[in-house]
């Protein structure tokens, strides 16, 4: 089982460049989300979606854009990268409704903005 | 406000010793609680979860956790630590259909041979 797949695993950008982090899941999960992980700050929610065509902001949405055109895919776009966006990004998904609850994580994408 | 506190940033234990990682939460509704483990360069893997019922839950890799509602705690324990347990551990709280999970800042575990 592939689970949650993120690409790329590593990326280096220059300030002002744009890029998209890809996330795909094959578990038919309605809920998908993006987190960033920074030292000493745990995981912070950037954006999430509860189904195709539905997205909403999390705790730290500024500088990021998302869309959800299919159940499987939830890309994260950096429109104009800044050094403050240097981080490790995790995509996570879960069932929406029902008594399961846990998030399933991808392996992460390490982004460096110079 | 919803939050999770992991008071210990870093813990060092000897191999074979017992382990307890602390987690306290603040959550307005009935909490669903989770412990995740992250090995270096990897994603987060679920160790165990508590939804309801028995307050002592068993997880993978020999870990267990106890939910104490009166103390708003969900501490993780292991009777005998192995060198392969060295990793970062995250406690999280959420709801069954809630929009957000709230993660603690993590506890880094070092295991001394």
Interface residues (C-beta under 8 A of the other chain):
Chain A: X4 X35 X40 X41 X42 X43 X45 X48 X50 X56 X58 X59 X90 X92 X96 X97 X98 X99 X101 X102 X103 X104 X105 X106 X107 X108
Chain B: X4 X9 X32 X34 X36 X41 X42 X43 X44 X45 X46 X49 X51 X90 X92 X94 X96 X97 X99 X100 X101 X103 X104 X105 X106
